[in-house]
Amino acid sequence: MSTQDKVIFSSWSGGKDSALALNRALKELKKVDILFTMFDETCVHTRAHGLPKEIITAQAESIGARSITRCATWETYEHEFLEFLKEHAQNGIGIFGDIDLQEHRDWVERVCKTYNVTALEPLWLEPREKLLEEFLKEGFKAKIIATKKEYKELLGKDLQESETLKLIEKLNIDLSGENGEYHTVVYDGPIFKKPIRIKIVGNYSTEKNEYLIVGI
């Protein structure tokens, strides 16, 4: 079976790392069939970034891929992921945006192996500064929509703005927010046929994090 005959999916958070990983992979694979996104147990917000379904759907439509979602608690996450692989991606290829969390890569490779899915990690072990530079140079645009409480001054800022980058450096946090300092939603870039018009409609807090409520 050739690559073009296989189902290719992106493990899609809606944020910068999954977008950059997909951008790199597309240069070789030339297509992506599915954006797969896990929502929390309420099925209202994405588990990773707190995004609503309308944002994920709009991203998929602009990229030209089918959006498939499932809902899970952290305890049922693996079961739901395996069910997705079983139903939609057996013997296929998955694109993931991990950078250097070995535990997560080990998990990805283990669950993908269950259904003979090849797991691609295009960003693996790349320097954070290089990845962020490439993300911006490629023309991606992203808004910071979630932060840890101590970094909430980043909330709502556009990642591509020089002032935002200066603030990230001033706060002395991981450039890519890989430790959960901040999360983004990507609304434009080379993988999109047209920009996603995002509007901020509110905000909410959890014990550890601050979130923007965004819509189309």
N, C-alpha and C positions, 0 to 999 in steps of 0.2 A: 504494500500500500504506500503510495507516494504521500509526501507531506500535504499536498493540496487536497488529497482525498480524506485526510484525517480531520476530526473535529478539533479546532484550536480554540481554547478559552483563556480569558484573562481573569485571574483572581482580582476582582475590581473593588477598591475601596472608595473610588471617586476622588482620591487625593494624588499628590504629586509622584509618589514612588511607584504606584501601579501605572500611572500614566507614562512615566519615563521608561519603565520596564517594557510596556507595550510598544512604545515608540521604537525602542531599540530592536525588539523582536520582529516588528513588522518589516524592518529593513531586510530581513532574511526570509521570514515566513510569508510575507506579502498579503496575509489575510488574518482576520480574527473573526470567528463565528459567534462567540458568546462572551458577554461580560457577566461573570458570576459574582453576585454580591450577597453576603450574609447580613441579615437584619437581626435585631435583638428579638427577644421573645414576644414583644408587643407587635412586631411586624410594622412598626411606625418609623423607626430610625435605624440606619445602618449600625451594626455592632461596633465598627471601628471608629467612625467619624460623626455619628449622629445625624446623618443626612436623610431627608425624606425620599420616598420612592420617585417622586416626580423629577428630582435632580438626576438620579441614576438613570431613569428612563430617557431623559433628554440627552444625557451624555452618550448613551448607547445609540440613540437615533442619529446623533451627529457623527459618531464614529462609523456607523453603518453595521452595527452588530446587534444581535438579539440579546436582550437583558433577561437573565434568569435570576430569581432571588429565592432564598429560603430563610426561615426564621428559626432562631435557636438561642437557648441559654448557653453559658460557657460549658455547662455539663453536657449538653446535647449537640454541641458544635460539630464534633467529629462525626457523629452519626448522620447529621444533616449533610455534611460535606460529602461523605461516602455515598449517600443516596443520590446527590447531584451527579457524582462521577458515574455511578451505576446507570442512571437514566439517560445521561446526555453526553458523556465523554469517554466511554471505554475505548482503550487503545489510541486515545488522542494525545494532545499536547496541552499542557497548562503553563501559563506565564505568571510568574510571581515576582513581587517587588521587594523581597527581603534584601537587606544589605549585609548584615553580619551577625544576626541572631541565630547561632548554630542550632539551638533547641528548636526553633521554628522551622528551619530548613530540614532538620531531621524528621520533624512531624510531617511536613509537606511530602517529602520523598517516601515516607512510610505509607501514608494513606494513598498517594497516587499509585504506588506499586500494586495496591490491592486490585486495581482495575487496569493495570498495564498502561498507565498514563505517564508520559515523559514530562518531568517537571523542569522547566527552564527558569533560571535565576539570573537574568541579564545584568543585575546591579551588584552581584555578589562580590564582597570585599573591595569595592571601589571606595576611594577616599570621599568622605562627605562633601568636602569643598568642591571636588571635581564634579560630583553628581549634581550639586546645586547649580554650579556654573553651566553645566551642559543643559540642564532643565531650562534655565533662563535664556541661554544662547539659542536653543532650538525654537524659542518663541512661545513657550508655554506661559499661561497666566493663571494664577491661583490666589484664592483668598483664604486667610487663616480663619477657621470657623470653630476651633476648639483649642483650649489651652489648659494646662494645669493652673490652679488658682493663682499661684505666685507669679505667673507670666501673663496675666489677663490683659495687660496693656498691649499685647500683640493682637488681641481679638479684633477681627474686622479689617485688618490691614492686608494690602495686596503684597504678596511675596516678592513680586518683581520690582517693587519700588525700592530705591536705594536707601531711603530712610528706614524701611522695614529691616533690611539686611544689617544696617548699622545698629538697630535696636537689638536684634538677635545677638550680635557680637557683644554689645554692651551688657546684655543679660548673662553672657558667658554660658550659653546653653549649646547643646548639640546643634550644628548647623541644619541637619535634616530633621531635627525633632524626633530622632529615633528612640529616645527614651520617653516619649509621650509628652514632651514639653508643649508641642503644638501639632495640630492637624490641619490639613487644607482641603479645599474643594477646587478642582481644576475646571476652568470655564472657557479656556481657549488654548489653541496650540496646533501643531502640525498634524495630529491625528484626528482633529475635528474638521468637519466640512463647514461648520458655522459656529460662532461663539454661543455659549450658553448664557442667557441673560438672567443673572441671579439677583434676587432682591432679599434684603434682610427684613424679616417680619417680626423678630422678637429675640429673646434670649432666655436661657435657663441655666441653673446651676445644679451640680451634684456635690457630694461631700468633697471631692478632690478636683473637680474640673468645672470650667465655664464653657458654655456653648452658645453659638448663635443659631437661631431658627431661620433657615433660609428656604426660599421657594423660587418659582419661575415667574 
